[in-house]
Structure formats: structure tokens, C-alpha cells
Amino acid sequence: MKILTARLRIRPLVVEDLQDFHVYRSDPAMAKYQGYKPMSEEQAEAFIRENSVKGFGNPGEWVQYGIENLENGNLIGDCAIKLDGESAEIGISISPLHQKNRYAKEVLSGILDLLFREHHIDRVVERVDAENTASLNLLKSVGFREDGYFPDVLYKGVLCDEFQFIMSKIEWEGRERSIE
């Protein structure tokens, strides 16, 4: 799977990404709201190698992709997609070295286009820690609607509150028409 946006290429992770990948995947602050723990260089390489044999579209399986800056070819982050029947979930990690450039919004929009236009996905559902303001703002900026609130969720051994957001294919298509 490959997606091209105005500034980015979303493509499979490769071992040549290891140095850039490890920089942000070893950062405890990056891992706080993510489903991973900080990784050693060896763990990061093993993760990339294990992920390389996964195929897009296997139900219930997270598949990770690299986010490459088209201007310089550098890996600036990664994203993951998990399909489950007609719904999907997306995760995005942008390296702190490249945050505040609206890359996450560009990635999320590109993935939503792919899922809704080329695959038979009806909705994308996201669960987000209530303290993760960057992700909450990202989802709202793209047009996700709040669909639930879950207090006292145990995540990584810590109690937190989570919001659930949803974007349906119909909502995505309607959003595009209202922009035109």
C-alpha cells in the first residue's frame, strides 16, 4: 500500500528507516499515548522486520507504514491501520522533530481517502485519551464526531478517561462536497 499526499508518501517501513524510526520510537514522551513502549534500536529493527511480512487488509491486524517527506526522503513518522470488517482504526506517530507542520492531518486525510474510496470501509473509529489534546484536536479538525466517553479505562496500567470519535464514509464524502 502506498499513498501520496501533497508533501508525503505513506509506504511500507524498510530497514533503511531504522535510524529515523528509532529516534522517536525510543522517546518515552512519544510512547505515552501510543500502544507501544520506548524501543531499543534492536527492538525497533525487529519491529520493522516483523511488520514487513504483514499485508494490508488482514482483519484485526495492525499494519505499520512509514511516513516519508517527499522533499528530502526522510522518515518523519509512521502510521498504522487496522481493519475489522467494514470499520477501521488508524494510529499516527509524527517524530517530535517534525511536529507542528500539519503532517498528521495530511496523513489522516490521505488514509481516510484510501479507506473510503478504494476499500469497502464504512466508518473509522478512534479511541483517544482525554488528555491527548493534540489527537483530540486533530480528529476534530478533520471532521470526526465525538461518539462516546469512557471514564476509568485501564491503559498501560494507568487509569485514564477516553473519548471515542467516528467518521463515516457518508460524513467524509459530505465534508468533501462542502469544501468544493
C-alpha positions, 0 to 999 in steps of 0.5 A, a space after each residue: 500500500 502506498 499513498 501520496 499526499 501533497 508533501 508525503 508518501 505513506 509506504 511500507 517501513 524498510 530497514 533503511 528507516 531504522 535510524 529515523 524510526 528509532 529516534 522517536 520510537 525510543 522517546 518515552 514522551 512519544 510512547 505515552 499515548 501510543 500502544 507501544 513502549 520506548 524501543 531499543 534500536 534492536 527492538 525497533 529493527 525487529 519491529 520493522 522486520 516483523 511488520 514487513 511480512 504483514 499485508 494490508 487488509 488482514 482483519 484485526 491486524 495492525 499494519 505499520 507504514 512509514 511516513 516519508 517527506 517527499 522533499 528530502 526522503 526522510 522518515 518523519 513518522 509512521 502510521 498504522 491501520 487496522 481493519 475489522 470488517 467494514 470499520 477501521 482504526 488508524 494510529 499516527 506517530 509524527 517524530 517530535 522533530 517534525 511536529 507542528 507542520 500539519 503532517 498528521 492531518 495530511 496523513 489522516 486525510 490521505 488514509 481516510 481517502 484510501 479507506 473510503 474510496 478504494 476499500 469497502 470501509 464504512 466508518 473509522 473509529 478512534 479511541 483517544 485519551 482525554 488528555 491527548 489534546 493534540 489527537 483530540 484536536 486533530 480528529 476534530 479538525 478533520 471532521 470526526 464526531 465525538 461518539 462516546 466517553 469512557 471514564 476509568 479505562 485501564 491503559 498501560 496500567 494507568 487509569 485514564 478517561 477516553 473519548 471515542 470519535 467516528 467518521 463515516 464514509 457518508 460524513 467524509 464524502 459530505 465534508 468533501 462536497 462542502 469544501 468544493 
